[in-house]
Amino acid sequence: MKRKIFFISFMIVWVGLIIINFILPKKVFSEQENRYLATIPKLNFNDLVSGEYVEELDNYINDHFAFRDFWLKLNSFVQISTGKTENNGVYIGKEGYLFEKFEYTDAQKESIKMAEKAINDFAVKTGLPTYFILAPNSIYINQDKLPSNVTAPNQSAIINEIYSACPNVTCINTVNTLEENKSNAQLYFRTDHHMTSEGAYLLYKEFCKTAGIEPVELSDFTKETVSTSFLGTFDSKAQVPFQKQDEITVYKNDINTNVLGDYDGETYNSIFNEDYLDKKDKYSYFLNGNHAKVVIKTNVNNGKKLLVIKDSYSHIMSQFLCQNYEEIHFLDPRYYNLPLSDYCKENDIDETLFLYNVSNLVSDLGIRNVR
């Protein structure tokens, strides 16, 4: 009798979930996971025979299961409760820090050679002063906050190895200043792969020192906390319950709050977009998220133009970089496919800066096509 009651109860719950799945509206984008959800696949004979249709249908069902965010959090809670220190490729560290697993494989070492060649060839072809900022990730600088059973690959050695293969480029020391200052300020977000404004400022000062530029001191900015509830990409993957939220701070002055920005053809008068502060993807507050091309015109009347070939680490640094240039052109070679050397000539670029983080550089296909 008890088995019968259990079976009936189970079937009622199961059928109820199926009905709810059909009734509930389907979302296109998951704010919680910061990604687009799978769409229902079109049925065709070849995909059905190969099994691809069933796999895509399974992904669709998993992405649109009723109360999915709740189940993800519950699953993560169960995993952590059993002593697991990793979930979905993210390490659950100390003091609320999350870290994405980082590996530097033999295949990646071979692949990075194409990026190194592209950067060197670009510098020779343009003949412009060309700088390279390769930033370590939080998993290396904050490795003291990793779980005790996890060790981080030596990103300092990786950076030196890549720098040594770029003799035609002026490389910026990034590791020393971050290690020396990590006890003075939070240099990386706990829940995201990006640096904080404080971390970005340290790299800005190193760039200025190497490039012979006078940096603007932090005392010349007004510090503002624009969010106290940021949960970044690592949180989206790990789904840790009761995760400690990050603050987003920004440093403003008359220069970075009075710009004219062209974002892939759309014009805004700011490098800060407050609309994103009400969304999950709060980091897109800086430089309006990912674009193929962004051109910032400032009120710094020195005629200098900088081209930044970049990943998203450059977005938070834009608040500082625009202090010293009349124009800054940000190009993302993942999306911008025209020859960048021609772009330099057409836009009278004076200097070029490659700005990447280690994890992204070793996996980024776009930078290999720089020419």
C-alpha positions as CSV (number, residue, x, y, z in Angstrom):
1,M,0.0,0.0,0.0
2,K,2.8,2.4,0.9
3,R,4.6,1.6,-2.4
4,K,1.4,2.3,-4.3
5,I,0.9,5.7,-2.5
6,F,4.5,6.6,-3.2
7,F,4.2,5.6,-6.9
8,I,1.0,7.6,-7.3
9,S,2.5,10.7,-5.6
10,F,5.6,10.4,-7.7
11,M,3.5,10.2,-10.9
12,I,1.4,13.2,-9.9
13,V,4.5,15.3,-9.3
14,W,6.1,14.1,-12.5
15,V,3.0,14.8,-14.7
16,G,2.6,18.1,-13.0
17,L,6.1,19.1,-13.9
18,I,5.6,18.1,-17.5
19,I,2.4,20.2,-17.7
20,I,4.2,23.2,-16.1
21,N,7.0,22.8,-18.6
22,F,4.5,23.2,-21.4
23,I,2.6,26.1,-19.8
24,L,5.5,28.2,-18.7
25,P,6.9,30.7,-21.3
26,K,10.2,29.7,-22.7
27,K,13.2,32.0,-22.1
28,V,15.7,32.9,-24.8
29,F,18.4,34.1,-22.4
30,S,19.3,33.0,-18.9
31,E,20.3,36.0,-16.8
32,Q,21.4,33.7,-14.0
33,E,23.9,31.8,-16.3
34,N,24.6,34.8,-18.6
35,R,24.1,32.7,-21.8
36,Y,21.5,32.0,-24.5
37,L,19.5,28.9,-23.9
38,A,19.1,26.0,-26.4
39,T,16.3,26.4,-29.0
40,I,14.0,23.5,-30.0
41,P,15.7,21.6,-32.8
42,K,14.1,21.1,-36.3
43,L,13.4,17.4,-37.0
44,N,15.1,15.9,-40.1
45,F,15.9,12.4,-41.0
46,N,19.7,12.7,-41.1
47,D,19.9,14.2,-37.6
48,L,17.4,11.6,-36.3
49,V,19.5,8.7,-37.6
50,S,22.8,10.2,-36.4
51,G,21.5,10.9,-32.9
52,E,22.2,14.6,-33.2
53,Y,18.5,15.4,-33.0
54,V,18.0,13.5,-29.7
55,E,21.1,15.2,-28.3
56,E,19.9,18.7,-29.2
57,L,16.4,17.9,-27.9
58,D,17.9,16.7,-24.6
59,N,19.8,20.1,-24.4
60,Y,16.6,22.0,-25.1
61,I,14.7,20.1,-22.4
62,N,17.5,20.6,-19.8
63,D,17.7,24.3,-20.6
64,H,13.9,24.8,-20.2
65,F,13.0,22.5,-17.3
66,A,10.6,24.1,-14.9
67,F,12.3,26.0,-12.0
68,R,15.7,25.3,-13.5
69,D,17.5,28.0,-11.6
70,F,16.3,26.5,-8.3
71,W,17.4,23.0,-9.3
72,L,20.8,24.2,-10.3
73,K,21.3,26.0,-7.0
74,L,20.1,22.9,-5.1
75,N,22.4,20.6,-7.0
76,S,25.3,22.9,-6.3
77,F,24.4,23.0,-2.6
78,V,24.3,19.2,-2.4
79,Q,27.7,19.0,-4.2
80,I,29.3,21.5,-1.8
81,S,27.8,19.8,1.3
82,T,29.5,16.6,0.4
83,G,32.9,18.4,0.4
84,K,33.3,19.0,-3.3
85,T,35.5,22.0,-4.1
86,E,34.7,22.2,-7.8
87,N,31.5,22.6,-9.7
88,N,31.1,22.9,-13.5
89,G,34.8,23.7,-14.0
90,V,34.9,26.3,-11.2
91,Y,36.9,25.9,-8.0
92,I,35.1,27.1,-4.8
93,G,37.8,28.9,-2.9
94,K,38.3,30.7,0.4
95,E,36.7,34.0,1.4
96,G,34.1,33.7,-1.2
97,Y,36.5,33.5,-4.2
98,L,35.7,31.4,-7.2
99,F,38.3,30.4,-9.8
100,E,37.9,28.9,-13.2
101,K,40.0,25.8,-13.8
102,F,43.1,26.8,-15.9
103,E,45.2,24.4,-17.9
104,Y,48.0,25.1,-20.3
105,T,48.1,22.0,-22.6
106,D,50.7,21.0,-25.2
107,A,48.1,21.8,-27.9
108,Q,47.6,25.3,-26.5
109,K,51.4,25.8,-26.4
110,E,51.5,25.0,-30.1
111,S,48.5,27.2,-30.8
112,I,49.9,30.2,-29.0
113,K,52.8,30.3,-31.4
114,M,50.4,31.5,-34.1
115,A,49.3,34.4,-31.8
116,E,52.9,35.3,-31.0
117,K,53.8,35.4,-34.7
118,A,50.7,37.5,-35.5
119,I,51.6,40.1,-32.9
120,N,55.2,40.3,-34.0
121,D,54.4,40.5,-37.7
122,F,51.8,43.2,-37.0
123,A,54.3,45.3,-35.1
124,V,56.9,45.0,-38.0
125,K,54.3,45.7,-40.7
126,T,52.9,48.9,-39.0
127,G,56.2,50.2,-37.7
128,L,54.3,51.8,-34.8
129,P,55.3,51.7,-31.2
130,T,53.5,48.5,-30.1
131,Y,53.0,47.5,-26.5
132,F,51.7,44.2,-24.9
133,I,49.9,43.8,-21.6
134,L,49.3,40.1,-20.8
135,A,47.6,40.0,-17.4
136,P,47.7,37.0,-15.1
137,N,44.4,35.6,-13.9
138,S,43.0,35.6,-10.3
139,I,43.8,31.8,-10.0
140,Y,47.5,32.7,-10.1
141,I,47.6,36.0,-8.1
142,N,45.1,34.8,-5.5
143,Q,46.3,31.2,-5.4
144,D,46.4,31.4,-1.5
145,K,42.6,31.4,-1.7
146,L,42.4,28.2,-3.7
147,P,41.1,25.0,-2.1
148,S,43.9,23.2,-0.3
149,N,43.9,20.4,-2.8
150,V,44.4,22.6,-5.9
151,T,47.5,24.1,-7.3
152,A,47.7,26.8,-10.0
153,P,49.9,26.6,-13.1
154,N,52.7,29.2,-13.1
155,Q,51.2,32.0,-15.2
156,S,54.2,34.2,-14.5
157,A,56.4,31.7,-16.4
158,I,53.8,31.5,-19.2
159,I,53.8,35.2,-19.5
160,N,57.6,35.4,-19.6
161,E,57.6,32.6,-22.2
162,I,55.1,34.5,-24.5
163,Y,56.9,37.8,-24.0
164,S,60.2,36.3,-24.9
165,A,58.7,35.2,-28.2
166,C,57.6,38.8,-29.1
167,P,60.9,40.6,-29.7
168,N,59.3,43.3,-31.9
169,V,56.9,44.4,-29.1
170,T,57.4,46.3,-25.9
171,C,56.1,44.0,-23.2
172,I,54.6,45.4,-19.9
173,N,55.5,43.8,-16.6
174,T,52.2,42.8,-15.0
175,V,52.9,40.2,-12.4
176,N,55.1,42.1,-10.0
177,T,52.9,45.0,-9.4
178,L,49.9,42.8,-8.8
179,E,51.7,40.5,-6.4
180,E,53.1,43.5,-4.5
181,N,49.7,45.1,-4.1
182,K,47.3,42.2,-3.6
183,S,47.2,42.7,0.2
184,N,46.4,46.4,-0.2
185,A,43.3,46.1,-2.3
186,Q,41.0,43.6,-4.0
187,L,42.4,43.3,-7.5
188,Y,40.0,40.8,-9.0
189,F,36.3,40.2,-8.5
190,R,35.6,37.2,-6.3
191,T,32.9,35.8,-8.7
192,D,34.2,36.9,-12.1
193,H,37.2,36.5,-14.3
194,H,37.8,40.2,-14.7
195,M,40.0,42.6,-12.7
196,T,38.5,45.3,-10.5
197,S,39.2,49.0,-11.2
198,E,42.0,48.9,-8.6
199,G,43.7,46.0,-10.4
200,A,43.2,47.7,-13.8
201,Y,44.7,50.9,-12.4
202,L,48.0,49.1,-11.5
203,L,48.4,47.9,-15.0
204,Y,47.6,51.3,-16.4
205,K,50.4,52.8,-14.3
206,E,52.8,50.1,-15.5
207,F,51.8,50.9,-19.1
208,C,52.4,54.6,-18.6
209,K,55.8,54.0,-17.0
210,T,56.9,51.8,-19.9
211,A,55.4,54.1,-22.6
212,G,56.9,57.3,-21.1
213,I,53.4,58.7,-20.2
214,E,52.5,60.7,-17.0
215,P,49.8,58.6,-15.3
216,V,46.8,60.4,-13.7
217,E,46.9,59.7,-9.9
218,L,43.9,58.1,-8.2
219,S,43.6,61.2,-6.0
220,D,42.5,63.1,-9.2
221,F,39.5,60.8,-9.6
222,T,36.2,60.6,-7.6
223,K,35.7,57.0,-6.5
224,E,32.2,55.7,-6.8
225,T,30.6,52.4,-5.9
226,V,28.0,51.7,-8.7
227,S,26.9,48.2,-7.5
228,T,27.1,46.1,-4.4
229,S,25.4,43.1,-5.9
230,F,27.6,41.9,-8.7
231,L,27.8,38.1,-9.4
232,G,30.0,37.3,-12.4
233,T,30.7,34.6,-14.8
234,F,32.2,32.2,-12.3
235,D,29.0,32.4,-10.2
236,S,27.0,31.7,-13.4
237,K,28.9,28.5,-13.9
238,A,29.3,27.3,-10.3
239,Q,25.8,28.4,-9.0
240,V,27.1,28.5,-5.4
241,P,24.2,29.2,-3.0
242,F,24.6,32.2,-0.7
243,Q,27.6,33.4,-2.7
244,K,29.2,36.6,-1.4
245,Q,28.5,39.4,-3.9
246,D,31.0,41.8,-5.3
247,E,31.2,45.6,-5.3
248,I,31.9,47.4,-8.6
249,T,33.8,50.6,-8.1
250,V,34.7,53.2,-10.7
251,Y,37.0,56.2,-10.8
252,K,35.5,59.2,-12.6
253,N,36.7,62.6,-13.6
254,D,36.0,65.3,-16.2
255,I,37.8,63.3,-18.9
256,N,36.2,59.9,-18.7
257,T,32.7,61.2,-18.1
258,N,32.9,63.6,-21.1
259,V,33.6,61.4,-24.1
260,L,31.9,60.7,-27.5
261,G,31.8,56.9,-28.1
262,D,31.0,55.1,-31.3
263,Y,30.0,51.5,-30.5
264,D,29.7,49.6,-33.8
265,G,28.0,52.5,-35.3
266,E,25.8,53.5,-32.3
267,T,26.7,56.7,-30.5
268,Y,26.8,57.2,-26.8
269,N,28.3,60.1,-24.7
270,S,29.9,57.8,-22.1
271,I,32.1,54.8,-21.5
272,F,29.8,53.8,-18.7
273,N,26.3,52.3,-19.3
274,E,24.2,52.3,-16.2
275,D,21.5,50.2,-17.8
276,Y,23.6,47.1,-17.2
277,L,23.7,47.7,-13.4
278,D,20.1,46.3,-13.2
279,K,21.1,43.2,-15.1
280,K,23.1,40.1,-14.3
281,D,25.9,41.1,-16.7
282,K,26.9,44.2,-14.7
283,Y,30.5,44.2,-16.0
284,S,29.1,45.4,-19.3
285,Y,28.7,48.7,-17.5
286,F,32.2,49.3,-18.7
287,L,32.5,50.1,-22.4
288,N,29.0,48.9,-23.1
289,G,29.9,45.2,-23.4
290,N,31.5,43.4,-26.3
291,H,31.8,45.1,-29.6
292,A,33.8,44.6,-32.7
293,K,34.9,48.2,-32.8
294,V,34.6,51.1,-30.3
295,V,36.1,54.5,-30.9
296,I,36.3,56.9,-27.9
297,K,37.0,60.6,-28.5
298,T,38.0,62.5,-25.4
299,N,38.6,66.1,-24.5
300,V,42.4,65.5,-24.2
301,N,43.6,67.7,-27.0
302,N,47.0,66.2,-27.6
303,G,46.3,64.6,-31.1
304,K,47.4,61.2,-29.9
305,K,45.6,58.1,-31.1
306,L,45.9,54.7,-29.5
307,L,44.7,51.4,-31.0
308,V,43.8,48.7,-28.4
309,I,43.6,45.2,-29.8
310,K,42.0,43.5,-26.9
311,D,39.8,41.2,-24.9
312,S,37.3,42.4,-22.2
313,Y,40.1,43.1,-19.7
314,S,40.5,46.4,-21.6
315,H,36.9,47.5,-20.8
316,I,37.5,48.3,-17.1
317,M,40.8,49.8,-18.0
318,S,39.2,52.2,-20.5
319,Q,38.4,54.6,-17.6
320,F,42.2,55.1,-17.2
321,L,43.5,54.8,-20.7
322,C,41.4,57.6,-22.0
323,Q,43.2,60.0,-19.7
324,N,46.2,60.2,-22.0
325,Y,44.8,60.1,-25.6
326,E,42.6,62.2,-27.7
327,E,41.2,59.1,-29.4
328,I,41.2,55.4,-28.4
329,H,40.2,52.7,-30.9
330,F,39.2,49.4,-29.3
331,L,39.1,46.5,-31.8
332,D,38.2,42.9,-30.9
333,P,39.7,40.6,-33.6
334,R,37.2,37.9,-32.7
335,Y,34.6,40.1,-34.4
336,Y,36.6,42.6,-36.5
337,N,38.0,40.7,-39.5
338,L,39.5,43.4,-41.7
339,P,43.3,44.0,-41.8
340,L,44.3,45.9,-38.7
341,S,47.5,47.2,-40.2
342,D,45.3,48.9,-42.9
343,Y,43.1,50.3,-40.1
344,C,46.1,51.9,-38.5
345,K,47.0,53.8,-41.7
346,E,43.4,54.8,-42.5
347,N,42.9,56.2,-39.0
348,D,46.3,57.8,-38.3
349,I,47.0,55.6,-35.3
350,D,50.1,56.6,-33.3
351,E,50.5,53.6,-30.9
352,T,49.1,50.1,-30.5
353,L,48.5,48.2,-27.4
354,F,47.7,44.4,-27.2
355,L,45.7,43.9,-24.0
356,Y,44.8,40.3,-23.0
357,N,44.5,38.0,-20.0
358,V,46.4,34.7,-20.0
359,S,43.4,32.4,-19.9
360,N,41.8,34.2,-22.9
361,L,44.9,34.5,-25.0
362,V,45.7,30.8,-24.9
363,S,42.2,30.0,-26.2
364,D,41.4,33.0,-28.4
365,L,41.2,32.2,-32.1
366,G,40.7,35.8,-33.2
367,I,44.1,37.2,-32.3
368,R,45.8,34.7,-34.6
369,N,44.2,36.5,-37.6
370,V,45.7,39.9,-36.7
371,R,47.4,41.2,-39.8
